[in-house]
């Protein structure tokens, strides 16, 4: 809002109130004639019916005379009283244009005054009064990246972060997320996570792009913040988990040198896909299974870890996993017949139980073959139960 527009708004407001109080109330006269301290006292103690007039007049007066008076503490106090006493009922009753005018006035105060207490109050009231915050966005995004502001104005920085969590956009999310775990922002780490969390679902496309471009540490950071957040929608969490699993498969490539570092994240991501029955991720799940099989055979992951992946396949890849699991079970049967070393029993049971859970008749031959060998009673029973449950 320009200075002329603000003055005109103030004059219109005063004229409107003048029509109601043609003689002027005692408080109106005191506000006009009194010094800044007197004006502040009148604003602070105004009756409910008078509050909108005195709040707006205090704001207008502060904006108009800030260039002349400079960083004056009494003027800052008057501006603060105007911001804090503006009634929510009054703001709610204004139309969009008028609410934008109030927001513009708040913006003028915020940029004209450097008083930290006033700026914090402006941001709190901007949110609590549900005023349009578009004009503040670019400024707050910029201020959060200003290391001088962050280091010198701790309370204001926390308020900037929380405000962006309420009114921010995808740019705000990217800035908030980038600040997490940075040394200079360490005291604000929890506030940054909370604010970024509030914006993450609206930034899904941006997150997916970031996952597919970033290294392992950034993928883990995104996964920990987003996919592990149970307050977010199931679809959002699954989308993040699927993309993280896909990206980490690429990062590992054909090498298993970093399996110990990367596999735990993959296992967590796959667990979410299984929990959410994310059949959309079937192709990615089968690539993961084939890699996990190789990791297990090379001694990079435990039998329990591999078995947990196999147990999840019926929920993520029920159509695509039957043939590979049947073939793997037949490989194990062949080894059993040759008295070769077998996988852990937990792995064998997970294959049989998964095939049984799906119930596809394609698994009949491999399951039946199990019953011909001298497996443990637990394995034989699982095979019989799975055979009984096949769908014909």
C-alpha positions as a Markdown table, in Angstrom:
| # | Residue | x | y | z |
|---|---|---|---|---|
| 1 | Unk | 0.0 | 0.0 | 0.0 |
| 2 | Unk | 1.4 | 3.5 | -1.0 |
| 3 | Unk | 1.6 | 6.2 | 1.6 |
| 4 | Unk | -1.1 | 8.2 | -0.2 |
| 5 | Unk | -3.4 | 5.2 | -0.2 |
| 6 | Unk | -2.8 | 4.7 | 3.5 |
| 7 | Unk | -3.6 | 8.4 | 4.3 |
| 8 | Unk | -6.7 | 8.2 | 2.2 |
| 9 | Unk | -7.8 | 5.1 | 4.0 |
| 10 | Unk | -7.2 | 6.8 | 7.3 |
| 11 | Unk | -9.2 | 9.9 | 6.3 |
| 12 | Unk | -12.1 | 7.8 | 5.0 |
| 13 | Unk | -12.1 | 5.8 | 8.3 |
| 14 | Unk | -12.1 | 9.0 | 10.3 |
| 15 | Unk | -14.9 | 10.6 | 8.3 |
| 16 | Unk | -17.0 | 7.5 | 8.6 |
| 17 | Unk | -16.6 | 7.5 | 12.4 |
| 18 | Unk | -17.2 | 11.2 | 12.4 |
| 19 | Unk | -20.6 | 10.6 | 10.9 |
| 20 | Unk | -21.4 | 8.4 | 13.8 |
| 21 | Unk | -19.9 | 10.7 | 16.4 |
| 22 | Unk | -20.5 | 14.1 | 15.0 |
| 23 | Unk | -19.4 | 15.8 | 18.2 |
| 24 | Unk | -16.5 | 13.4 | 18.7 |
| 25 | Unk | -16.2 | 11.2 | 21.8 |
| 26 | Unk | -14.0 | 12.2 | 24.7 |
| 27 | Unk | -11.5 | 9.4 | 23.7 |
| 28 | Unk | -11.5 | 10.6 | 20.1 |
| 29 | Unk | -10.6 | 14.1 | 21.2 |
| 30 | Unk | -7.9 | 12.8 | 23.5 |
| 31 | Unk | -6.4 | 10.7 | 20.8 |
| 32 | Unk | -6.2 | 13.6 | 18.4 |
| 33 | Unk | -4.8 | 16.1 | 21.0 |
| 34 | Unk | -2.7 | 13.7 | 23.1 |
| 35 | Unk | 1.0 | 12.9 | 22.7 |
| 36 | Unk | 2.1 | 9.4 | 21.5 |
| 37 | Unk | 2.0 | 7.9 | 25.0 |
| 38 | Unk | -1.5 | 9.2 | 25.5 |
| 39 | Unk | -2.5 | 7.8 | 22.1 |
| 40 | Unk | -1.1 | 4.4 | 23.1 |
| 41 | Unk | -3.0 | 4.4 | 26.4 |
| 42 | Unk | -6.3 | 5.2 | 24.6 |
| 43 | Unk | -5.7 | 2.4 | 22.0 |
| 44 | Unk | -4.9 | -0.1 | 24.7 |
| 45 | Unk | -7.9 | 0.7 | 26.9 |
| 46 | Unk | -10.4 | 1.4 | 24.2 |
| 47 | Unk | -13.9 | -0.1 | 24.5 |
| 48 | Unk | -14.9 | -2.9 | 22.2 |
| 49 | Unk | -17.0 | -0.6 | 20.1 |
| 50 | Unk | -14.1 | 1.8 | 19.7 |
| 51 | Unk | -11.3 | -0.7 | 19.2 |
| 52 | Unk | -11.4 | -0.9 | 15.4 |
| 53 | Unk | -11.2 | 2.9 | 15.0 |
| 54 | Unk | -8.4 | 3.5 | 17.4 |
| 55 | Unk | -6.4 | 0.4 | 16.3 |
| 56 | Unk | -6.5 | 1.5 | 12.6 |
| 57 | Unk | -5.7 | 5.1 | 13.5 |
| 58 | Unk | -2.7 | 4.0 | 15.6 |
| 59 | Unk | -1.4 | 2.0 | 12.7 |
| 60 | Unk | -2.0 | 4.8 | 10.2 |
| 61 | Unk | -0.3 | 7.4 | 12.5 |
| 62 | Unk | 2.7 | 5.1 | 13.0 |
| 63 | Unk | 3.1 | 4.5 | 9.3 |
| 64 | Unk | 2.7 | 8.2 | 8.4 |
| 65 | Unk | 5.2 | 9.5 | 11.0 |
| 66 | Unk | 7.8 | 6.8 | 11.0 |
| 67 | Unk | 9.9 | 8.5 | 8.3 |
| 68 | Unk | 9.8 | 11.8 | 10.3 |
| 69 | Unk | 10.4 | 10.3 | 13.8 |
| 70 | Unk | 12.8 | 7.5 | 12.9 |
| 71 | Unk | 13.3 | 4.5 | 15.2 |
| 72 | Unk | 11.3 | 6.0 | 18.0 |
| 73 | Unk | 10.4 | 3.6 | 20.9 |
| 74 | Unk | 7.1 | 5.4 | 21.7 |
| 75 | Unk | 6.0 | 5.3 | 18.1 |
| 76 | Unk | 6.9 | 1.6 | 18.0 |
| 77 | Unk | 4.8 | 1.1 | 21.1 |
| 78 | Unk | 1.8 | 2.9 | 19.5 |
| 79 | Unk | 2.1 | 0.7 | 16.4 |
| 80 | Unk | 2.3 | -2.4 | 18.6 |
| 81 | Unk | -0.9 | -1.4 | 20.4 |
| 82 | Unk | -2.7 | -0.9 | 17.1 |
| 83 | Unk | -1.6 | -4.3 | 15.8 |
| 84 | Unk | -2.5 | -6.2 | 19.0 |
| 85 | Unk | -5.9 | -4.6 | 19.6 |
| 86 | Unk | -7.4 | -4.9 | 16.1 |
| 87 | Unk | -10.4 | -7.1 | 16.8 |
| 88 | Unk | -10.8 | -10.4 | 14.9 |
| 89 | Unk | -14.5 | -9.8 | 14.6 |
| 90 | Unk | -13.9 | -6.6 | 12.8 |
| 91 | Unk | -11.3 | -8.1 | 10.4 |
| 92 | Unk | -13.7 | -11.1 | 9.7 |
| 93 | Unk | -16.4 | -8.6 | 8.7 |
| 94 | Unk | -14.3 | -6.9 | 6.1 |
| 95 | Unk | -14.4 | -7.8 | 2.4 |
| 96 | Unk | -11.4 | -9.1 | 0.5 |
| 97 | Unk | -10.2 | -5.7 | -0.6 |
| 98 | Unk | -10.4 | -4.3 | 2.9 |
| 99 | Unk | -8.6 | -7.3 | 4.4 |
| 100 | Unk | -5.9 | -6.8 | 1.8 |
| 101 | Unk | -5.6 | -3.2 | 2.9 |
| 102 | Unk | -5.1 | -4.2 | 6.5 |
| 103 | Unk | -2.5 | -6.8 | 5.4 |
| 104 | Unk | -0.7 | -4.1 | 3.4 |
| 105 | Unk | -0.7 | -1.9 | 6.5 |
| 106 | Unk | 0.9 | -4.7 | 8.5 |
| 107 | Unk | 3.5 | -5.1 | 5.8 |
| 108 | Unk | 4.3 | -1.4 | 5.8 |
| 109 | Unk | 4.8 | -1.5 | 9.6 |
| 110 | Unk | 6.9 | -4.6 | 9.3 |
| 111 | Unk | 9.2 | -3.1 | 6.7 |
| 112 | Unk | 9.3 | 0.4 | 8.2 |
| 113 | Unk | 10.1 | -0.6 | 11.8 |
| 114 | Unk | 13.0 | -2.8 | 12.9 |
| 115 | Unk | 11.6 | -3.3 | 16.5 |
| 116 | Unk | 11.7 | -7.1 | 17.0 |
| 117 | Unk | 8.7 | -7.2 | 19.3 |
| 118 | Unk | 6.6 | -5.3 | 16.9 |
| 119 | Unk | 7.6 | -7.5 | 14.0 |
| 120 | Unk | 6.9 | -10.7 | 15.9 |
| 121 | Unk | 3.4 | -9.3 | 16.9 |
| 122 | Unk | 2.7 | -8.4 | 13.3 |
| 123 | Unk | 3.5 | -12.0 | 12.1 |
| 124 | Unk | 1.5 | -13.6 | 14.9 |
| 125 | Unk | -1.5 | -11.4 | 14.1 |
| 126 | Unk | -1.2 | -11.9 | 10.4 |
| 127 | Unk | -1.7 | -15.6 | 11.0 |
| 128 | Unk | -4.3 | -15.4 | 13.8 |
| 129 | Unk | -6.4 | -12.9 | 11.9 |
| 130 | Unk | -6.2 | -15.0 | 8.8 |
| 131 | Unk | -5.1 | -12.0 | 6.7 |
| 132 | Unk | -3.8 | -12.4 | 3.2 |
| 133 | Unk | -0.1 | -13.2 | 3.5 |
| 134 | Unk | 1.0 | -13.2 | -0.1 |
| 135 | Unk | 2.9 | -9.9 | 0.2 |
| 136 | Unk | 4.9 | -11.2 | 3.1 |
| 137 | Unk | 6.0 | -14.5 | 1.4 |
| 138 | Unk | 9.0 | -13.3 | -0.7 |
| 139 | Unk | 10.2 | -11.1 | 2.2 |
| 140 | Unk | 10.0 | -13.9 | 4.8 |
| 141 | Unk | 11.6 | -16.4 | 2.5 |
| 142 | Unk | 14.5 | -14.0 | 2.0 |
| 143 | Unk | 14.8 | -13.1 | 5.6 |
| 144 | Unk | 15.0 | -16.8 | 6.7 |
| 145 | Unk | 18.1 | -17.1 | 4.4 |
| 146 | Unk | 19.7 | -13.9 | 5.8 |
| 147 | Unk | 22.3 | -15.2 | 8.3 |
| 148 | Unk | 22.5 | -11.8 | 10.0 |
| 149 | Unk | 18.8 | -11.9 | 10.9 |
| 150 | Unk | 19.1 | -15.5 | 12.0 |
| 151 | Unk | 22.0 | -14.9 | 14.2 |
| 152 | Unk | 20.9 | -11.5 | 15.7 |
| 153 | Unk | 17.1 | -12.0 | 16.0 |
| 154 | Unk | 16.5 | -15.4 | 17.4 |
| 155 | Unk | 12.9 | -14.8 | 18.6 |
| 156 | Unk | 12.0 | -13.2 | 15.3 |
| 157 | Unk | 13.6 | -16.0 | 13.3 |
| 158 | Unk | 11.5 | -18.6 | 15.1 |
| 159 | Unk | 8.4 | -16.5 | 14.3 |
| 160 | Unk | 9.4 | -16.2 | 10.7 |
| 161 | Unk | 9.7 | -20.0 | 10.5 |
| 162 | Unk | 6.4 | -20.7 | 12.2 |
| 163 | Unk | 4.7 | -18.1 | 10.0 |
| 164 | Unk | 6.0 | -19.7 | 6.8 |
| 165 | Unk | 4.7 | -23.0 | 8.1 |
| 166 | Unk | 1.2 | -21.4 | 8.0 |
| 167 | Unk | 1.3 | -19.2 | 4.9 |
| 168 | Unk | 4.2 | -20.6 | 3.0 |
| 169 | Unk | 4.4 | -22.0 | -0.6 |
| 170 | Unk | 6.6 | -24.5 | -2.3 |
| 171 | Unk | 9.5 | -22.1 | -2.3 |
| 172 | Unk | 9.1 | -21.7 | 1.4 |
| 173 | Unk | 9.2 | -25.5 | 1.9 |
| 174 | Unk | 12.4 | -25.7 | -0.2 |
| 175 | Unk | 14.1 | -23.0 | 2.0 |
| 176 | Unk | 12.9 | -24.5 | 5.3 |
| 177 | Unk | 14.0 | -28.0 | 4.3 |
| 178 | Unk | 17.4 | -26.8 | 3.1 |
| 179 | Unk | 18.0 | -25.2 | 6.5 |
| 180 | Unk | 17.3 | -28.4 | 8.5 |
| 181 | Unk | 20.5 | -29.8 | 10.1 |
| 182 | Unk | 22.6 | -26.8 | 9.0 |
| 183 | Unk | 24.9 | -25.7 | 11.8 |
| 184 | Unk | 23.8 | -22.0 | 11.8 |
| 185 | Unk | 20.2 | -23.0 | 12.1 |
| 186 | Unk | 20.7 | -25.8 | 14.7 |
| 187 | Unk | 18.8 | -24.0 | 17.5 |
| 188 | Unk | 15.7 | -23.8 | 15.2 |
| 189 | Unk | 15.9 | -27.4 | 14.0 |
| 190 | Unk | 12.6 | -28.6 | 15.5 |
| 191 | Unk | 10.8 | -25.4 | 14.4 |
| 192 | Unk | 12.1 | -25.9 | 10.9 |
| 193 | Unk | 11.0 | -29.5 | 10.8 |
| 194 | Unk | 7.5 | -28.6 | 12.0 |
| 195 | Unk | 7.1 | -25.8 | 9.5 |
| 196 | Unk | 8.4 | -27.9 | 6.6 |
| 197 | Unk | 6.1 | -30.7 | 7.7 |
| 198 | Unk | 3.1 | -28.4 | 7.4 |
| 199 | Unk | 3.9 | -27.6 | 3.8 |
| 200 | Unk | 5.3 | -30.9 | 2.5 |
| 201 | Unk | 2.1 | -32.4 | 1.0 |
| 202 | Unk | 1.6 | -29.3 | -1.2 |
| 203 | Unk | 5.2 | -29.7 | -2.3 |
| 204 | Unk | 5.0 | -33.4 | -3.4 |
| 205 | Unk | 6.0 | -32.8 | -7.0 |
| 206 | Unk | 9.0 | -30.8 | -5.9 |
| 207 | Unk | 10.0 | -33.5 | -3.4 |
| 208 | Unk | 9.8 | -36.2 | -6.0 |
| 209 | Unk | 12.1 | -34.2 | -8.3 |
| 210 | Unk | 14.5 | -33.7 | -5.4 |
| 211 | Unk | 14.6 | -37.4 | -4.5 |
| 212 | Unk | 15.4 | -38.4 | -8.1 |
| 213 | Unk | 18.3 | -36.0 | -8.2 |
| 214 | Unk | 19.8 | -36.1 | -4.7 |
| 215 | Unk | 22.3 | -38.3 | -3.0 |
| 216 | Unk | 21.6 | -40.9 | -0.3 |
| 217 | Unk | 21.9 | -38.5 | 2.6 |
| 218 | Unk | 19.3 | -36.1 | 1.1 |
| 219 | Unk | 17.0 | -39.0 | 0.3 |
| 220 | Unk | 17.2 | -40.2 | 3.8 |
| 221 | Unk | 16.5 | -36.7 | 5.1 |
| 222 | Unk | 13.4 | -36.5 | 2.9 |
| 223 | Unk | 12.2 | -39.9 | 3.9 |
| 224 | Unk | 12.7 | -39.3 | 7.6 |
| 225 | Unk | 10.8 | -36.0 | 7.5 |
| 226 | Unk | 8.0 | -37.1 | 5.1 |
| 227 | Unk | 7.4 | -40.8 | 4.8 |
| 228 | Unk | 7.9 | -41.5 | 8.5 |
| 229 | Unk | 5.4 | -38.8 | 9.5 |
| 230 | Unk | 2.3 | -40.7 | 10.4 |
| 231 | Unk | 0.2 | -37.6 | 10.5 |
| 232 | Unk | 0.4 | -37.2 | 6.7 |
| 233 | Unk | -1.8 | -39.0 | 4.3 |
| 234 | Unk | -1.1 | -42.6 | 3.4 |
| 235 | Unk | -0.8 | -41.8 | -0.3 |
| 236 | Unk | 1.7 | -39.1 | 0.3 |
| 237 | Unk | 3.9 | -41.3 | 2.5 |
| 238 | Unk | 3.7 | -44.1 | 0.0 |
| 239 | Unk | 4.6 | -41.8 | -2.9 |
| 240 | Unk | 7.7 | -40.7 | -1.0 |
| 241 | Unk | 8.6 | -44.2 | 0.0 |
| 242 | Unk | 8.3 | -45.5 | -3.5 |
| 243 | Unk | 10.5 | -42.8 | -5.0 |
| 244 | Unk | 13.1 | -43.2 | -2.2 |
| 245 | Unk | 13.2 | -46.9 | -2.9 |
| 246 | Unk | 13.5 | -46.3 | -6.6 |
| 247 | Unk | 16.3 | -43.8 | -6.2 |
| 248 | Unk | 18.3 | -45.8 | -3.8 |
| 249 | Unk | 18.2 | -48.8 | -6.1 |
| 250 | Unk | 19.8 | -46.6 | -8.7 |
| 251 | Unk | 22.4 | -45.3 | -6.2 |
| 252 | Unk | 23.4 | -48.8 | -5.4 |
| 253 | Unk | 23.6 | -49.8 | -9.0 |
| 254 | Unk | 25.4 | -53.1 | -9.6 |
| 255 | Unk | 27.7 | -52.6 | -6.6 |
| 256 | Unk | 27.0 | -53.9 | -3.2 |
| 257 | Unk | 29.7 | -52.0 | -1.5 |
| 258 | Unk | 27.3 | -49.6 | 0.2 |
| 259 | Unk | 24.5 | -52.1 | 1.1 |
| 260 | Unk | 25.1 | -51.8 | 4.8 |
| 261 | Unk | 24.5 | -48.1 | 4.6 |
| 262 | Unk | 21.6 | -48.0 | 2.1 |
| 263 | Unk | 19.7 | -51.2 | 2.7 |
| 264 | Unk | 18.2 | -50.2 | 6.0 |
| 265 | Unk | 16.5 | -47.2 | 4.3 |
| 266 | Unk | 15.3 | -49.4 | 1.5 |
| 267 | Unk | 13.8 | -51.8 | 4.0 |
| 268 | Unk | 11.9 | -49.0 | 5.8 |
| 269 | Unk | 10.7 | -47.6 | 2.5 |
| 270 | Unk | 9.5 | -51.1 | 1.3 |
| 271 | Unk | 7.8 | -51.7 | 4.7 |
| 272 | Unk | 5.6 | -48.6 | 4.1 |
| 273 | Unk | 4.7 | -49.8 | 0.6 |
| 274 | Unk | 3.7 | -53.1 | 2.0 |
| 275 | Unk | 1.7 | -51.5 | 4.8 |
| 276 | Unk | -0.1 | -49.3 | 2.3 |
| 277 | Unk | -0.6 | -52.1 | -0.2 |
| 278 | Unk | 1.1 | -50.0 | -2.9 |
| 279 | Unk | 0.6 | -52.2 | -5.9 |
| 280 | Unk | 1.5 | -49.3 | -8.1 |
| 281 | Unk | 5.1 | -49.9 | -7.0 |
| 282 | Unk | 5.1 | -53.5 | -8.1 |
| 283 | Unk | 7.9 | -53.1 | -10.7 |
| 284 | Unk | 10.1 | -51.3 | -8.2 |
| 285 | Unk | 9.4 | -53.9 | -5.6 |
| 286 | Unk | 10.5 | -56.7 | -7.8 |
| 287 | Unk | 13.7 | -55.0 | -8.7 |
| 288 | Unk | 14.3 | -54.6 | -5.0 |
| 289 | Unk | 13.5 | -58.2 | -4.3 |
| 290 | Unk | 16.0 | -59.4 | -7.0 |
| 291 | Unk | 18.7 | -57.1 | -5.5 |
| 292 | Unk | 17.9 | -58.3 | -2.0 |
| 293 | Unk | 18.2 | -61.9 | -3.1 |
| 294 | Unk | 21.7 | -61.1 | -4.4 |
| 295 | Unk | 22.6 | -59.2 | -1.2 |
| 296 | Unk | 21.5 | -62.2 | 0.9 |
| 297 | Unk | 23.4 | -64.7 | -1.2 |
| 298 | Unk | 26.5 | -62.5 | -0.9 |
| 299 | Unk | 26.1 | -62.3 | 2.9 |
| 300 | Unk | 25.4 | -58.6 | 2.9 |
| 301 | Unk | 22.0 | -58.9 | 4.6 |
| 302 | Unk | 20.5 | -61.4 | 7.1 |
| 303 | Unk | 18.0 | -64.1 | 6.4 |
| 304 | Unk | 15.5 | -62.3 | 8.6 |
| 305 | Unk | 15.9 | -59.1 | 6.6 |
| 306 | Unk | 15.4 | -61.0 | 3.3 |
| 307 | Unk | 12.5 | -62.9 | 4.7 |
| 308 | Unk | 10.8 | -59.6 | 5.6 |
| 309 | Unk | 11.0 | -58.4 | 2.0 |
| 310 | Unk | 9.5 | -61.7 | 0.7 |
| 311 | Unk | 6.7 | -61.4 | 3.2 |
| 312 | Unk | 5.8 | -57.9 | 1.8 |
| 313 | Unk | 5.6 | -59.0 | -1.8 |
| 314 | Unk | 2.0 | -60.3 | -1.7 |
| 315 | Unk | 0.9 | -56.7 | -0.7 |
| 316 | Unk | 3.0 | -54.8 | -3.2 |
| 317 | Unk | 3.5 | -57.1 | -6.2 |
| 318 | Unk | 0.9 | -60.0 | -5.9 |
| 319 | Unk | 0.7 | -60.5 | -9.7 |
| 320 | Unk | 4.4 | -60.1 | -10.5 |
| 321 | Unk | 6.0 | -62.0 | -7.7 |
| 322 | Unk | 4.4 | -65.5 | -8.1 |
| 323 | Unk | 6.7 | -66.7 | -10.9 |
| 324 | Unk | 10.0 | -65.4 | -9.4 |
| 325 | Unk | 9.1 | -66.8 | -5.9 |
| 326 | Unk | 8.0 | -70.2 | -7.5 |
| 327 | Unk | 11.3 | -70.4 | -9.4 |
| 328 | Unk | 13.3 | -69.5 | -6.3 |
| 329 | Unk | 11.5 | -72.2 | -4.3 |
| 330 | Unk | 12.2 | -74.7 | -7.0 |
| 331 | Unk | 15.9 | -73.7 | -6.9 |
| 332 | Unk | 15.9 | -74.4 | -3.2 |
| 333 | Unk | 14.1 | -77.8 | -3.7 |
| 334 | Unk | 16.8 | -78.7 | -6.2 |
| 335 | Unk | 19.5 | -77.9 | -3.7 |
| 336 | Unk | 17.6 | -79.9 | -1.1 |
| 337 | Unk | 17.7 | -82.9 | -3.5 |
| 338 | Unk | 21.5 | -82.5 | -4.0 |
| 339 | Unk | 22.1 | -81.9 | -0.2 |
| 340 | Unk | 23.5 | -78.5 | -0.9 |
| 341 | Unk | 23.5 | -75.6 | 1.6 |
| 342 | Unk | 20.0 | -74.1 | 1.8 |
| 343 | Unk | 18.8 | -70.6 | 2.7 |
| 344 | Unk | 17.7 | -69.9 | 6.3 |
| 345 | Unk | 14.4 | -71.6 | 7.1 |
| 346 | Unk | 12.9 | -68.2 | 7.7 |
| 347 | Unk | 13.5 | -67.4 | 4.0 |
| 348 | Unk | 12.0 | -70.7 | 2.9 |
| 349 | Unk | 8.9 | -70.2 | 5.1 |
| 350 | Unk | 8.5 | -66.7 | 3.9 |
| 351 | Unk | 8.4 | -67.9 | 0.2 |
| 352 | Unk | 5.9 | -70.6 | 0.9 |
| 353 | Unk | 3.7 | -68.4 | 3.0 |
| 354 | Unk | 3.7 | -65.6 | 0.5 |
| 355 | Unk | 2.8 | -68.0 | -2.3 |
| 356 | Unk | 0.0 | -69.4 | -0.1 |
| 357 | Unk | -1.3 | -65.9 | 0.7 |
| 358 | Unk | -1.6 | -65.0 | -3.0 |
| 359 | Unk | -3.1 | -68.4 | -3.8 |
| 360 | Unk | -2.1 | -68.4 | -7.5 |
| 361 | Unk | -2.3 | -71.9 | -9.0 |
| 362 | Unk | 1.0 | -71.2 | -10.8 |
| 363 | Unk | 2.7 | -72.0 | -7.5 |
| 364 | Unk | 1.3 | -75.5 | -7.4 |
| 365 | Unk | 4.4 | -77.4 | -8.8 |
| 366 | Unk | 7.0 | -75.7 | -6.6 |
| 367 | Unk | 4.8 | -76.1 | -3.5 |
| 368 | Unk | 4.1 | -79.7 | -4.2 |
| 369 | Unk | 7.8 | -80.4 | -4.7 |
| 370 | Unk | 8.5 | -79.3 | -1.2 |
| 371 | Unk | 6.4 | -82.2 | 0.2 |
| 372 | Unk | 8.7 | -84.7 | -1.6 |
| 373 | Unk | 11.8 | -83.6 | 0.4 |
| 374 | Unk | 12.9 | -84.1 | 4.0 |
| 375 | Unk | 12.3 | -80.5 | 5.1 |
| 376 | Unk | 11.4 | -79.7 | 8.8 |
| 377 | Unk | 7.8 | -80.3 | 9.9 |
| 378 | Unk | 7.3 | -76.5 | 10.0 |
| 379 | Unk | 8.2 | -76.2 | 6.3 |
| 380 | Unk | 6.2 | -79.2 | 5.2 |
| 381 | Unk | 3.1 | -78.0 | 7.1 |
| 382 | Unk | 3.4 | -74.5 | 5.5 |
| 383 | Unk | 3.6 | -76.1 | 2.1 |
| 384 | Unk | 0.5 | -78.3 | 2.7 |
| 385 | Unk | -1.4 | -75.3 | 4.0 |
| 386 | Unk | -0.4 | -73.2 | 1.0 |
| 387 | Unk | -1.4 | -75.9 | -1.4 |
| 388 | Unk | -4.8 | -76.2 | 0.3 |
| 389 | Unk | -5.4 | -72.5 | -0.2 |
| 390 | Unk | -4.6 | -72.3 | -3.9 |
| 391 | Unk | -7.4 | -70.9 | -6.1 |
| 392 | Unk | -8.4 | -73.1 | -9.0 |
